């Protein structure tokens, strides 16, 4: 179902070529927003998302950007503003699933995970707030590992996603006086091509939730829309679990 609650708004969705990011882009566009999506390598998939939005009567832009680099993060924001007329909503969706024993985490791997899961969000937010006015939104996609670590091998994942919550709280405090809200959504097991509901560890992951099943990308997209629109006016500086009771 479409609506017009985001009519006149412009959103930038990082990592919007597939999975959760693509679902978010479609959901925001259906609510009336013009949407830019970034990709690193999946150009064909990103353009397919944009074409779908345009075919439904919306406006879309596709931007190639490695957001871990200051100059390209800033360029992605500037290109969004140039092509779509501004930026009101930044959805930091691009992320890294880090897995492995602590003893096998190399300095290079540590840096790459933190660069994607923390640094890129810092840089994109830093660039976006320069263009945002009252009503602006910074919404970042975190992980249920922020609230619960069910076993070993997830030290780095939990570290990065917990850092994201601290970053978001800081953004909320600094930019709240300007009317800009910052929040995190912490998904549980979500059925995507990166973590399919019929994958090798799916039964184990589903069993960790109170509902006993995976969620969908649409579940996350619906929560993003809730936060991005008027219903999210008084929500900031917090992490919202959309995890089927994973952290219960």
LOZA-992517 format. One record per atom (N, C-alpha, C): residue number from 1; residue in one letter; atom name; x, y, z. Coordinates in steps of 0.05 Angstrom, whole numbers, padded with zeros to 5 digits. Atoms other than C-alpha are relative to their C-alpha. Layout:
num|residu|atome|u|v|w
NUM|A|CA|X|Y|Z
...
END
This chain:
num|residu|atome|u|v|w
1|X|N|00017|-00024|00000
1|X|CA|00000|00000|00000
1|X|C|00018|00025|00000
2|X|N|-00016|-00025|00002
2|X|CA|00027|00069|-00018
2|X|C|-00013|00022|00017
3|X|N|00010|-00023|-00015
3|X|CA|00019|00134|00020
3|X|C|00016|00024|-00009
4|X|N|-00015|-00025|00007
4|X|CA|00042|00206|00015
4|X|C|00012|00013|00024
5|X|N|-00010|-00013|-00024
5|X|CA|00069|00216|00085
5|X|C|00029|00010|-00003
6|X|N|-00028|-00010|00005
6|X|CA|00140|00227|00057
6|X|C|00001|00017|-00025
7|X|N|00000|-00016|00025
7|X|CA|00118|00269|-00003
7|X|C|00018|00025|00004
8|X|N|-00018|-00023|-00001
8|X|CA|00171|00322|-00018
8|X|C|00026|-00006|00015
9|X|N|-00024|00007|-00014
9|X|CA|00224|00286|00023
9|X|C|00020|-00014|-00018
10|X|N|-00022|00014|00015
10|X|CA|00291|00259|-00003
10|X|C|00015|-00018|00019
11|X|N|-00014|00019|-00017
11|X|CA|00323|00197|00025
11|X|C|00024|-00011|-00014
12|X|N|-00024|00014|00010
12|X|CA|00392|00166|00016
12|X|C|00002|-00026|00015
13|X|N|-00002|00026|-00013
13|X|CA|00395|00092|00030
13|X|C|00027|-00013|-00009
14|X|N|-00025|00012|00007
14|X|CA|00465|00063|00033
14|X|C|-00003|-00030|-00002
15|X|N|00003|00029|00004
15|X|CA|00474|-00008|00009
15|X|C|-00028|-00008|-00009
16|X|N|00028|00004|00007
16|X|CA|00407|-00004|-00025
16|X|C|-00005|-00017|-00024
17|X|N|00003|00016|00024
17|X|CA|00419|-00053|-00081
17|X|C|-00015|-00026|00004
18|X|N|00013|00026|-00004
18|X|CA|00389|-00115|-00049
18|X|C|-00008|-00003|00029
19|X|N|00007|00007|-00027
19|X|CA|00360|-00146|00013
19|X|C|-00015|00021|00016
20|X|N|00013|-00020|-00017
20|X|CA|00341|-00100|00070
20|X|C|00001|00028|-00012
21|X|N|-00003|-00027|00012
21|X|CA|00368|-00038|00035
21|X|C|-00019|00005|-00023
22|X|N|00018|-00003|00023
22|X|CA|00327|-00050|-00028
22|X|C|-00029|00002|00010
23|X|N|00027|-00001|-00011
23|X|CA|00264|-00063|00014
23|X|C|-00005|00028|00012
24|X|N|00003|-00027|-00012
24|X|CA|00276|00003|00051
24|X|C|-00004|00021|-00022
25|X|N|00002|-00019|00022
25|X|CA|00286|00041|-00014
25|X|C|-00028|-00001|-00012
26|X|N|00026|00003|00011
26|X|CA|00221|00014|-00042
26|X|C|-00022|00011|00018
27|X|N|00020|-00009|-00020
27|X|CA|00182|00028|00022
27|X|C|-00001|00030|00002
28|X|N|-00001|-00029|-00002
28|X|CA|00205|00100|00027
28|X|C|-00011|00013|-00025
29|X|N|00010|-00011|00026
29|X|CA|00191|00112|-00047
29|X|C|-00031|-00003|-00001
30|X|N|00029|00004|00000
30|X|CA|00121|00083|-00039
30|X|C|-00015|00020|00017
31|X|N|00012|-00020|-00018
31|X|CA|00109|00134|00016
31|X|C|00004|00028|-00011
32|X|N|-00002|-00026|00013
32|X|CA|00126|00191|-00032
32|X|C|00028|00012|-00001
33|X|N|-00027|-00011|00000
33|X|CA|00201|00202|-00020
33|X|C|00014|-00005|-00026
34|X|N|-00020|00005|00021
34|X|CA|00252|00211|-00075
34|X|C|00023|-00015|00013
35|X|N|-00019|00018|-00014
35|X|CA|00305|00158|-00061
35|X|C|00025|-00004|-00017
36|X|N|-00026|00007|00012
36|X|CA|00379|00152|-00077
36|X|C|00010|-00025|00014
37|X|N|-00011|00024|-00012
37|X|CA|00412|00084|-00066
37|X|C|00030|-00001|-00008
38|X|N|-00029|00004|00006
38|X|CA|00487|00070|-00062
38|X|C|00006|-00029|-00003
39|X|N|-00010|00027|00003
39|X|CA|00524|00008|-00082
39|X|C|00031|00002|-00003
40|X|N|-00029|00001|00004
40|X|CA|00597|-00013|-00084
40|X|C|00006|-00015|-00026
41|X|N|-00005|00016|00024
41|X|CA|00597|-00068|-00137
41|X|C|-00026|-00009|-00015
42|X|N|00025|00011|00011
42|X|CA|00524|-00089|-00149
42|X|C|-00015|00021|-00016
43|X|N|00013|-00021|00015
43|X|CA|00508|-00036|-00201
43|X|C|-00026|-00009|-00013
44|X|N|00024|00010|00014
44|X|CA|00458|-00078|-00240
44|X|C|-00024|-00003|00019
45|X|N|00022|00003|-00020
45|X|CA|00418|-00094|-00177
45|X|C|-00010|00027|00009
46|X|N|00008|-00027|-00009
46|X|CA|00419|-00021|-00154
46|X|C|-00017|00013|-00021
47|X|N|00015|-00013|00022
47|X|CA|00394|00003|-00222
47|X|C|-00028|-00014|-00003
48|X|N|00026|00014|00001
48|X|CA|00339|-00050|-00220
48|X|C|-00019|00011|00021
49|X|N|00017|-00011|-00021
49|X|CA|00314|-00022|-00154
49|X|C|-00009|00028|-00008
50|X|N|00008|-00027|00009
50|X|CA|00315|00049|-00183
50|X|C|-00021|-00001|-00021
51|X|N|00020|00002|00022
51|X|CA|00277|00027|-00245
51|X|C|-00027|-00008|00011
52|X|N|00025|00008|-00012
52|X|CA|00225|-00006|-00202
52|X|C|-00014|00024|00013
53|X|N|00011|-00024|-00012
53|X|CA|00215|00058|-00163
53|X|C|-00011|00019|-00021
54|X|N|00009|-00018|00021
54|X|CA|00211|00099|-00226
54|X|C|-00024|-00010|-00015
55|X|N|00023|00012|00014
55|X|CA|00162|00051|-00258
55|X|C|-00025|00004|00015
56|X|N|00024|-00005|-00017
56|X|CA|00116|00063|-00199
56|X|C|-00006|00029|00003
57|X|N|00005|-00029|00000
57|X|CA|00120|00138|-00211
57|X|C|00017|00016|00018
58|X|N|-00018|-00014|-00019
58|X|CA|00175|00155|-00162
58|X|C|00025|00011|-00013
59|X|N|-00025|-00010|00010
59|X|CA|00242|00189|-00169
59|X|C|00022|-00015|00015
60|X|N|-00022|00015|-00012
60|X|CA|00307|00152|-00157
60|X|C|00027|00008|-00013
61|X|N|-00027|-00005|00009
61|X|CA|00382|00160|-00164
61|X|C|00017|-00023|00009
62|X|N|-00019|00022|-00007
62|X|CA|00438|00108|-00164
62|X|C|00028|00011|00002
63|X|N|-00026|-00012|-00005
63|X|CA|00506|00125|-00135
63|X|C|00020|-00022|00008
64|X|N|-00021|00018|-00007
64|X|CA|00569|00084|-00134
64|X|C|00018|00014|00021
65|X|N|-00015|-00014|-00021
65|X|CA|00606|00099|-00069
65|X|C|00010|-00020|00020
66|X|N|-00012|00014|-00023
66|X|CA|00654|00067|-00020
66|X|C|-00001|00020|00023
67|X|N|00006|-00019|-00021
67|X|CA|00628|00102|00042
67|X|C|00020|00000|00022
68|X|N|-00021|00000|-00021
68|X|CA|00689|00085|00084
68|X|C|00021|00021|-00006
69|X|N|-00019|-00021|00007
69|X|CA|00727|00140|00048
69|X|C|-00014|00027|00002
70|X|N|00013|-00026|-00005
70|X|CA|00712|00212|00069
70|X|C|-00009|00014|-00026
71|X|N|00007|-00014|00024
71|X|CA|00713|00240|-00002
71|X|C|-00024|-00013|-00014
72|X|N|00022|00013|00014
72|X|CA|00665|00188|-00030
72|X|C|-00026|00000|00016
73|X|N|00024|-00003|-00016
73|X|CA|00618|00191|00029
73|X|C|-00012|00027|-00004
74|X|N|00010|-00027|00005
74|X|CA|00613|00266|00020
74|X|C|-00012|00003|-00028
75|X|N|00010|-00002|00028
75|X|CA|00604|00258|-00055
75|X|C|-00027|-00013|-00003
76|X|N|00026|00013|00001
76|X|CA|00546|00209|-00045
76|X|C|-00022|00018|00010
77|X|N|00019|-00019|-00011
77|X|CA|00510|00260|-00003
77|X|C|-00004|00023|-00020
78|X|N|00002|-00022|00019
78|X|CA|00526|00317|-00051
78|X|C|-00014|-00007|-00026
79|X|N|00014|00009|00025
79|X|CA|00503|00276|-00111
79|X|C|-00030|-00003|00005
80|X|N|00028|00002|-00007
80|X|CA|00438|00261|-00075
80|X|C|-00014|00027|-00001
81|X|N|00010|-00027|-00001
81|X|CA|00427|00335|-00062
81|X|C|-00003|00012|-00028
82|X|N|00000|-00011|00027
82|X|CA|00445|00353|-00134
82|X|C|-00022|-00012|-00017
83|X|N|00019|00014|00018
83|X|CA|00401|00301|-00168
83|X|C|-00029|00000|00010
84|X|N|00028|00002|-00011
84|X|CA|00341|00299|-00121
84|X|C|-00009|00024|00015
85|X|N|00009|-00025|-00011
85|X|CA|00341|00368|-00090
85|X|C|00004|00004|00030
86|X|N|-00004|-00003|-00029
86|X|CA|00363|00357|-00018
86|X|C|00005|-00027|00013
87|X|N|-00001|00025|-00015
87|X|CA|00369|00304|00036
87|X|C|-00014|00004|00027
88|X|N|00016|-00001|-00025
88|X|CA|00319|00294|00093
88|X|C|00004|-00024|00017
89|X|N|-00001|00026|-00013
89|X|CA|00329|00221|00110
89|X|C|00025|-00014|-00009
90|X|N|-00024|00017|00006
90|X|CA|00395|00183|00114
90|X|C|-00004|-00027|00014
91|X|N|00002|00027|-00011
91|X|CA|00388|00108|00123
91|X|C|00027|-00014|-00005
92|X|N|-00025|00013|00000
92|X|CA|00455|00077|00140
92|X|C|-00004|-00030|00001
93|X|N|00006|00029|00001
93|X|CA|00442|00006|00117
93|X|C|00024|-00017|-00005
94|X|N|-00023|00016|00007
94|X|CA|00508|-00017|00089
94|X|C|00014|-00010|00025
95|X|N|-00012|00011|-00024
95|X|CA|00540|-00064|00140
95|X|C|00017|-00025|-00006
96|X|N|-00019|00022|00002
96|X|CA|00589|-00121|00152
96|X|C|-00008|-00021|00021
97|X|N|00005|00022|-00019
97|X|CA|00574|-00189|00184
97|X|C|00027|-00011|00007
98|X|N|-00027|00009|-00009
98|X|CA|00637|-00204|00224
98|X|C|-00003|-00025|00016
99|X|N|00002|00025|-00014
99|X|CA|00648|-00275|00247
99|X|C|00028|-00013|00002
100|X|N|-00026|00014|-00003
100|X|CA|00708|-00313|00274
100|X|C|00011|00002|00028
101|X|N|-00012|-00001|-00026
101|X|CA|00748|-00329|00336
101|X|C|00018|00024|00004
102|X|N|-00015|-00024|-00005
102|X|CA|00782|-00270|00369
102|X|C|00029|-00004|-00008
103|X|N|-00028|00005|00006
103|X|CA|00850|-00302|00360
103|X|C|00007|00001|-00030
104|X|N|-00005|00000|00028
104|X|CA|00841|-00303|00285
104|X|C|-00007|00027|-00013
105|X|N|00006|-00026|00010
105|X|CA|00820|-00230|00278
105|X|C|00026|00016|-00005
106|X|N|-00024|-00015|00007
106|X|CA|00876|-00195|00242
106|X|C|-00005|00030|00002
107|X|N|00004|-00029|-00001
107|X|CA|00887|-00120|00248
107|X|C|-00014|00011|-00026
108|X|N|00012|-00009|00025
108|X|CA|00867|-00113|00175
108|X|C|-00031|-00006|00000
109|X|N|00028|00007|-00002
109|X|CA|00801|-00149|00187
109|X|C|-00015|00018|00019
110|X|N|00012|-00018|-00020
110|X|CA|00787|-00108|00249
110|X|C|-00005|00027|-00013
111|X|N|00003|-00027|00012
111|X|CA|00798|-00044|00210
111|X|C|-00022|00000|-00021
112|X|N|00020|00001|00021
112|X|CA|00754|-00066|00152
112|X|C|-00028|-00001|00011
113|X|N|00027|00002|-00013
113|X|CA|00695|-00084|00197
113|X|C|-00008|00027|00012
114|X|N|00006|-00026|-00012
114|X|CA|00699|-00020|00237
114|X|C|-00003|00022|-00020
115|X|N|00003|-00020|00022
115|X|CA|00707|00020|00173
115|X|C|-00028|00000|-00012
116|X|N|00026|00002|00012
116|X|CA|00642|-00006|00145
116|X|C|-00022|00005|00021
117|X|N|00021|00000|-00020
117|X|CA|00601|-00013|00209
117|X|C|-00001|00025|00017
118|X|N|-00001|-00024|-00017
118|X|CA|00623|00051|00245
118|X|C|00009|00025|-00016
119|X|N|-00011|-00023|00013
119|X|CA|00667|00097|00204
119|X|C|-00018|00010|-00023
120|X|N|00016|-00009|00023
120|X|CA|00623|00098|00141
120|X|C|-00025|00014|00010
121|X|N|00024|-00013|-00011
121|X|CA|00562|00116|00184
121|X|C|00007|00027|00011
122|X|N|-00010|-00026|-00010
122|X|CA|00601|00171|00219
122|X|C|00003|00019|-00023
123|X|N|-00006|-00017|00022
123|X|CA|00624|00199|00152
123|X|C|-00025|00009|-00015
124|X|N|00025|-00006|00015
124|X|CA|00556|00195|00117
124|X|C|-00017|00019|00017
125|X|N|00016|-00018|-00017
125|X|CA|00521|00227|00177
125|X|C|00012|00028|00001
126|X|N|-00014|-00025|-00001
126|X|CA|00574|00281|00181
126|X|C|-00006|00017|-00025
127|X|N|00005|-00014|00025
127|X|CA|00562|00299|00108
127|X|C|-00030|00007|-00002
128|X|N|00028|-00004|00004
128|X|CA|00486|00293|00111
128|X|C|-00011|00023|00017
129|X|N|00012|-00020|-00018
129|X|CA|00472|00338|00171
129|X|C|00005|00028|-00009
130|X|N|-00005|-00027|00011
130|X|CA|00502|00397|00134
130|X|C|-00023|00009|-00018
131|X|N|00022|-00007|00018
131|X|CA|00441|00395|00088
131|X|C|-00027|-00004|00013
132|X|N|00026|00006|-00012
132|X|CA|00387|00372|00137
132|X|C|-00011|00024|00016
133|X|N|00014|-00020|-00017
133|X|CA|00336|00418|00170
133|X|C|-00017|-00015|00020
134|X|N|00018|00013|-00020
134|X|CA|00285|00406|00225
134|X|C|-00017|-00021|-00013
135|X|N|00015|00023|00012
135|X|CA|00251|00340|00213
135|X|C|00018|-00020|-00013
136|X|N|-00019|00019|00012
136|X|CA|00314|00307|00188
136|X|C|00002|-00025|00016
137|X|N|-00002|00026|-00013
137|X|CA|00326|00234|00204
137|X|C|00026|-00014|-00008
138|X|N|-00023|00018|00005
138|X|CA|00389|00191|00211
138|X|C|-00008|-00026|00013
139|X|N|00009|00027|-00009
139|X|CA|00368|00118|00216
139|X|C|00021|-00020|-00008
140|X|N|-00022|00019|00006
140|X|CA|00422|00065|00221
140|X|C|-00010|-00028|00006
141|X|N|00007|00028|-00004
141|X|CA|00414|-00010|00214
141|X|C|00022|-00014|00015
142|X|N|-00020|00013|-00017
142|X|CA|00450|-00045|00271
142|X|C|-00003|-00030|-00001
143|X|N|00002|00029|-00002
143|X|CA|00444|-00116|00296
143|X|C|-00009|-00008|00028
144|X|N|00009|00010|-00026
144|X|CA|00412|-00157|00351
144|X|C|00024|-00007|00018
145|X|N|-00024|00006|-00016
145|X|CA|00484|-00172|00373
145|X|C|00008|00024|00018
146|X|N|-00004|-00022|-00018
146|X|CA|00482|-00103|00405
146|X|C|-00011|-00007|00028
147|X|N|00013|00006|-00025
147|X|CA|00437|-00133|00459
147|X|C|00005|-00027|00011
148|X|N|-00004|00028|-00009
148|X|CA|00455|-00206|00461
148|X|C|00020|-00014|-00018
149|X|N|-00020|00015|00015
149|X|CA|00514|-00248|00440
149|X|C|-00003|-00029|00008
150|X|N|00009|00027|-00008
150|X|CA|00490|-00321|00439
150|X|C|00023|-00020|00001
151|X|N|-00022|00019|00000
151|X|CA|00558|-00353|00430
151|X|C|00026|00013|-00007
152|X|N|-00026|-00011|00008
152|X|CA|00631|-00344|00414
152|X|C|00002|00007|-00029
153|X|N|-00007|-00007|00028
153|X|CA|00662|-00319|00350
153|X|C|-00014|00026|-00010
154|X|N|00014|-00025|00008
154|X|CA|00621|-00254|00350
154|X|C|00010|00024|00015
155|X|N|-00011|-00022|-00015
155|X|CA|00667|-00209|00390
155|X|C|00000|00026|-00017
156|X|N|-00003|-00024|00017
156|X|CA|00680|-00162|00332
156|X|C|-00027|00011|-00009
157|X|N|00027|-00009|00008
157|X|CA|00607|-00160|00309
157|X|C|-00013|00015|00023
158|X|N|00012|-00013|-00023
158|X|CA|00583|-00143|00379
158|X|C|00013|00027|00005
159|X|N|-00014|-00025|-00005
159|X|CA|00637|-00090|00386
159|X|C|-00008|00022|-00019
160|X|N|00007|-00020|00020
160|X|CA|00621|-00055|00321
160|X|C|-00029|00010|00003
161|X|N|00027|-00008|-00001
161|X|CA|00546|-00055|00330
161|X|C|-00007|00015|00026
162|X|N|00004|-00015|-00025
162|X|CA|00550|-00031|00402
162|X|C|00011|00028|-00003
163|X|N|-00011|-00027|00006
163|X|CA|00595|00026|00379
163|X|C|-00020|00017|-00016
164|X|N|00020|-00015|00016
164|X|CA|00540|00045|00329
164|X|C|-00021|00013|00018
165|X|N|00019|-00011|-00019
165|X|CA|00492|00055|00387
165|X|C|00011|00025|00013
166|X|N|-00013|-00023|-00012
166|X|CA|00541|00102|00421
166|X|C|00001|00024|-00019
167|X|N|-00001|-00021|00020
167|X|CA|00550|00141|00357
167|X|C|-00027|00012|-00004
168|X|N|00027|-00010|00004
168|X|CA|00475|00147|00348
168|X|C|-00009|00018|00024
169|X|N|00007|-00016|-00023
169|X|CA|00465|00173|00419
169|X|C|00014|00027|-00001
170|X|N|-00014|-00026|00003
170|X|CA|00518|00226|00406
170|X|C|-00012|00017|-00021
171|X|N|00013|-00016|00021
171|X|CA|00485|00247|00341
171|X|C|-00027|00011|00010
172|X|N|00026|-00009|-00010
172|X|CA|00418|00251|00376
172|X|C|00003|00025|00018
173|X|N|-00005|-00022|-00019
173|X|CA|00446|00297|00430
173|X|C|00009|00025|-00015
174|X|N|-00012|-00022|00013
174|X|CA|00486|00341|00383
174|X|C|-00020|00014|-00019
175|X|N|00017|-00012|00021
175|X|CA|00433|00351|00329
175|X|C|-00030|00001|00008
176|X|N|00028|-00002|-00009
176|X|CA|00369|00345|00370
176|X|C|-00010|00029|00001
177|X|N|00009|-00028|00000
177|X|CA|00367|00421|00380
177|X|C|-00007|00011|-00027
178|X|N|00006|-00009|00028
178|X|CA|00364|00428|00304
178|X|C|-00024|-00015|-00011
179|X|N|00023|00015|00009
179|X|CA|00305|00380|00301
179|X|C|00006|-00024|-00016
180|X|N|-00009|00024|00015
180|X|CA|00345|00322|00272
180|X|C|00000|-00024|00019
181|X|N|00001|00024|-00017
181|X|CA|00330|00253|00301
181|X|C|00020|-00021|-00010
182|X|N|-00018|00022|00007
182|X|CA|00379|00195|00302
182|X|C|-00008|-00025|00016
183|X|N|00008|00025|-00012
183|X|CA|00360|00123|00316
183|X|C|00014|-00024|-00013
184|X|N|-00011|00026|00010
184|X|CA|00384|00051|00307
184|X|C|-00022|-00020|00000
185|X|N|00018|00024|00001
185|X|CA|00343|-00009|00285
185|X|C|00018|-00024|00002
186|X|N|-00016|00024|-00004
186|X|CA|00371|-00075|00310
186|X|C|-00016|-00024|-00010
187|X|N|00014|00024|00010
187|X|CA|00346|-00132|00266
187|X|C|00009|-00026|00013
188|X|N|-00008|00027|-00007
188|X|CA|00345|-00204|00288
188|X|C|00006|-00015|-00026
189|X|N|-00004|00015|00025
189|X|CA|00351|-00261|00237
189|X|C|-00021|00008|-00021
190|X|N|00017|-00010|00022
190|X|CA|00323|-00233|00172
190|X|C|00006|-00017|-00025
191|X|N|-00002|00017|00024
191|X|CA|00310|-00275|00110
191|X|C|00009|00017|-00024
192|X|N|-00012|-00013|00024
192|X|CA|00357|-00247|00056
192|X|C|00018|-00020|-00014
193|X|N|-00018|00018|00014
193|X|CA|00404|-00277|00006
193|X|C|00026|-00004|00015
194|X|N|-00024|00002|-00016
194|X|CA|00461|-00264|00055
194|X|C|-00005|-00019|00024
195|X|N|00006|00017|-00024
195|X|CA|00425|-00302|00112
195|X|C|-00028|-00012|-00004
196|X|N|00026|00011|00007
196|X|CA|00369|-00344|00082
196|X|C|-00013|-00016|00022
197|X|N|00015|00014|-00021
197|X|CA|00315|-00374|00125
197|X|C|00001|-00030|-00004
198|X|N|-00005|00029|00003
198|X|CA|00333|-00442|00096
198|X|C|00029|-00007|-00001
199|X|N|-00028|00004|00000
199|X|CA|00407|-00435|00106
199|X|C|00009|-00020|00021
200|X|N|-00011|00021|-00018
200|X|CA|00453|-00482|00146
200|X|C|-00005|00006|00029
201|X|N|00004|-00007|-00029
201|X|CA|00446|-00444|00212
201|X|C|-00027|00012|00006
202|X|N|00026|-00013|-00003
202|X|CA|00375|-00420|00202
202|X|C|-00016|-00011|00023
203|X|N|00015|00012|-00022
203|X|CA|00343|-00469|00250
203|X|C|00010|00010|00027
204|X|N|-00012|-00009|-00025
204|X|CA|00391|-00449|00305
204|X|C|-00007|00030|00005
205|X|N|00006|-00028|-00003
205|X|CA|00381|-00374|00292
205|X|C|-00029|00005|00007
206|X|N|00029|-00003|-00005
206|X|CA|00305|-00380|00290
206|X|C|-00006|-00008|00029
207|X|N|00005|00010|-00027
207|X|CA|00307|-00419|00355
207|X|C|00008|00019|00022
208|X|N|-00008|-00020|-00019
208|X|CA|00340|-00360|00390
208|X|C|-00021|00022|00004
209|X|N|00021|-00021|-00002
209|X|CA|00279|-00316|00378
209|X|C|-00024|-00011|00016
210|X|N|00024|00008|-00015
210|X|CA|00216|-00316|00420
210|X|C|-00022|-00010|-00019
211|X|N|00020|00008|00019
211|X|CA|00174|-00324|00357
211|X|C|00007|-00026|-00015
212|X|N|-00008|00025|00012
212|X|CA|00215|-00383|00332
212|X|C|00002|00001|-00030
213|X|N|-00001|-00002|00029
213|X|CA|00222|-00356|00261
213|X|C|00017|00025|-00008
214|X|N|-00014|-00023|00012
214|X|CA|00259|-00308|00216
214|X|C|-00020|00023|-00005
215|X|N|00015|-00023|00009
215|X|CA|00235|-00238|00200
215|X|C|00005|00004|-00030
216|X|N|-00004|-00007|00028
216|X|CA|00232|-00206|00131
216|X|C|00012|00027|-00003
217|X|N|-00010|-00026|00006
217|X|CA|00265|-00147|00099
217|X|C|-00022|00021|00002
218|X|N|00023|-00018|-00002
218|X|CA|00196|-00116|00097
218|X|C|-00005|00009|00029
219|X|N|00003|-00007|-00028
219|X|CA|00193|-00118|00173
219|X|C|00018|00023|00007
220|X|N|-00019|-00021|-00006
220|X|CA|00255|-00074|00177
220|X|C|-00008|00026|-00015
221|X|N|00008|-00023|00016
221|X|CA|00231|-00028|00121
221|X|C|-00024|00014|00012
222|X|N|00023|-00012|-00012
222|X|CA|00165|-00017|00156
222|X|C|00008|00017|00025
223|X|N|-00010|-00015|-00024
223|X|CA|00202|00005|00219
223|X|C|00015|00025|-00008
224|X|N|-00014|-00024|00010
224|X|CA|00246|00052|00179
224|X|C|-00021|00021|-00008
225|X|N|00021|-00019|00008
225|X|CA|00183|00084|00150
225|X|C|-00013|00013|00024
226|X|N|00012|-00010|-00025
226|X|CA|00153|00091|00219
226|X|C|00017|00022|00012
227|X|N|-00019|-00020|-00012
227|X|CA|00215|00128|00244
227|X|C|00004|00024|-00018
228|X|N|-00006|-00021|00019
228|X|CA|00224|00169|00180
228|X|C|-00023|00020|-00002
229|X|N|00024|-00018|00003
229|X|CA|00153|00198|00180
229|X|C|-00008|00014|00025
230|X|N|00009|-00015|-00024
230|X|CA|00113|00240|00229
230|X|C|-00003|-00017|00025
231|X|N|00002|00018|-00024
231|X|CA|00103|00179|00274
231|X|C|00026|-00002|00016
232|X|N|-00026|00001|-00014
232|X|CA|00177|00183|00291
232|X|C|00010|00026|00011
233|X|N|-00009|-00026|-00008
233|X|CA|00178|00255|00312
233|X|C|00013|00001|00028
234|X|N|-00010|-00001|-00028
234|X|CA|00192|00241|00386
234|X|C|00017|-00024|00008
235|X|N|-00017|00023|-00005
235|X|CA|00237|00181|00379
235|X|C|00029|00007|-00010
236|X|N|-00028|-00006|00008
236|X|CA|00312|00194|00380
236|X|C|00019|-00011|00021
237|X|N|-00021|00009|-00018
237|X|CA|00377|00169|00411
237|X|C|-00004|-00027|00012
238|X|N|00005|00027|-00011
238|X|CA|00353|00098|00420
238|X|C|00003|-00021|-00021
239|X|N|-00002|00023|00018
239|X|CA|00360|00029|00390
239|X|C|-00026|-00016|00003
240|X|N|00026|00014|00000
240|X|CA|00295|-00007|00370
240|X|C|00005|-00028|-00011
241|X|N|-00003|00028|00008
241|X|CA|00297|-00083|00367
241|X|C|-00023|-00009|-00018
242|X|N|00020|00013|00018
242|X|CA|00260|-00114|00308
242|X|C|00012|-00028|-00005
243|X|N|-00015|00025|-00001
243|X|CA|00284|-00184|00324
243|X|C|-00016|-00024|00008
244|X|N|00017|00023|-00007
244|X|CA|00225|-00229|00339
244|X|C|00004|-00010|00028
245|X|N|-00006|00008|-00027
245|X|CA|00245|-00230|00412
245|X|C|00027|-00013|00004
246|X|N|-00027|00012|-00002
246|X|CA|00318|-00249|00401
246|X|C|00013|00008|00026
247|X|N|-00014|-00010|-00023
247|X|CA|00340|-00206|00459
247|X|C|-00017|-00003|00026
248|X|N|00017|00004|-00024
248|X|CA|00284|-00227|00507
248|X|C|00015|-00019|00020
END
